[in-house]
Amino acid sequence: MQYPPTPPIPPTDPRPPWQRLILRWLISSLAIFAAVWIVPGIEFSGPGWQIGIVALVFGLLNALLRPLIYMLTCPLVILSLGMFGLVINAIMLGLTSALADQLNIAFHVYGFWPAFFGGLVISLVTTVLSMLAGDTQIQVVHVKE
């Protein structure tokens, strides 16, 4: 049986890289704001622009430390079928809180469970907003037999 050739994949995003970066930063800022608003135990007080700095710190930690933590905890991630990724999200949010405190930004996460549920909220809000903004594309390929 021979399958038809796969159609070419269109470019992922016609926006320039700097626009995609700003869009992701704004989406992260809104997701962190949603976590502050929804999850008890996550607090932020200060001017609104500082939540953008919190999102920047969160993004840098996710870009620099997250791959290393995933590599070190790979067996746990595999054994838990990826659910340990939620614990890693909580660790990243806790580290963001600690770094924000060092930058004199009043963003605090009080304990593991607020960090856990805050990471979950941030992941969900980021996913939904990225899909609505067109930053994430989903391609469905139908295979006929």
C-alpha positions in Angstrom: 0.0 0.0 0.0 1.4 3.4 -1.0 0.5 6.5 0.9 0.1 9.9 -0.9 2.9 12.4 -0.4 2.6 14.5 2.6 1.7 18.1 1.8 4.4 20.7 2.6 4.1 22.3 6.0 3.4 26.0 5.7 5.7 28.5 7.5 4.9 28.3 11.2 4.4 32.0 11.8 4.7 34.9 9.3 5.6 37.4 12.1 9.2 38.5 12.6 11.0 36.9 15.6 10.9 40.1 17.7 7.1 40.2 17.4 6.7 36.6 18.4 9.0 37.2 21.4 7.0 40.2 22.6 3.7 38.3 22.0 5.0 35.4 24.2 6.2 37.8 26.9 2.7 39.5 27.0 1.0 36.1 27.1 3.3 35.0 30.0 2.5 38.2 31.8 -1.2 37.7 31.5 -0.8 34.0 32.5 1.1 35.0 35.7 -1.5 37.7 36.4 -4.2 35.0 36.1 -2.3 32.8 38.5 -2.1 35.6 41.0 -5.8 36.3 40.6 -7.0 32.7 40.8 -4.6 30.8 43.2 -4.5 31.6 46.9 -1.0 31.7 48.1 0.4 33.6 45.1 0.5 37.3 45.7 1.7 40.3 43.8 1.6 43.9 44.8 3.1 46.8 43.0 2.9 48.6 39.7 1.5 46.5 36.8 4.7 46.8 34.7 6.6 44.7 37.4 4.5 41.7 36.5 6.2 42.0 33.1 9.6 41.7 34.8 8.3 38.6 36.7 7.3 37.1 33.3 10.7 37.9 32.0 12.4 36.2 34.9 10.1 33.2 34.6 10.8 33.0 30.9 14.6 33.2 31.4 14.4 30.5 34.1 12.4 28.3 31.9 14.8 28.8 29.0 18.0 28.2 31.0 17.2 25.9 33.9 14.2 23.9 32.8 16.0 21.7 30.2 18.7 20.9 32.8 16.1 20.0 35.4 14.2 17.8 32.9 17.5 16.1 32.0 18.3 15.4 35.6 14.8 14.1 36.5 14.2 12.3 33.2 13.5 8.9 34.9 10.9 10.5 37.2 9.3 12.3 34.3 9.1 9.0 32.4 7.8 6.9 35.3 5.1 9.5 36.1 4.1 9.7 32.4 5.1 13.4 32.3 3.2 14.4 35.4 6.4 15.2 37.2 6.6 18.1 34.7 4.0 19.8 36.9 6.4 19.6 39.9 9.1 21.1 37.7 6.7 24.0 36.8 6.2 24.5 40.6 9.9 24.6 41.1 10.3 27.2 38.3 7.6 29.3 39.9 9.2 29.1 43.3 12.5 30.1 41.9 10.9 33.0 40.1 9.4 34.1 43.4 12.8 34.0 45.0 14.5 36.0 42.2 11.7 38.5 42.2 12.3 39.0 45.9 16.0 39.7 45.1 14.9 42.3 42.6 12.6 44.0 45.2 9.5 43.0 43.3 6.6 42.0 45.6 5.8 38.6 43.9 5.5 35.8 46.4 4.6 32.2 46.2 3.9 30.7 49.7 4.5 27.0 49.6 4.6 24.1 47.2 0.9 23.7 46.6 0.3 27.3 45.5 3.3 26.9 43.2 1.9 23.6 41.9 -1.5 25.1 41.1 0.0 28.3 39.9 2.2 26.5 37.4 -0.9 24.6 36.2 -2.9 27.8 35.7 0.1 29.5 33.9 0.4 26.5 31.6 -3.3 26.4 30.8 -3.6 30.1 30.3 -0.5 30.3 28.2 -1.7 27.4 26.0 -5.1 28.9 25.4 -3.8 32.4 24.7 -1.1 31.2 22.4 -3.7 29.3 20.4 -6.0 32.3 20.3 -3.2 34.6 19.2 -2.1 32.2 16.5 1.3 31.7 18.1 0.8 27.9 18.3 -0.4 26.1 15.1 -2.0 22.8 15.0 -1.8 20.8 11.8 -4.1 17.9 11.3 -3.1 15.4 8.6 -5.7 12.9 7.3 -4.4 9.6 6.1 -6.6 7.7 3.7 -6.2 4.0 3.4 
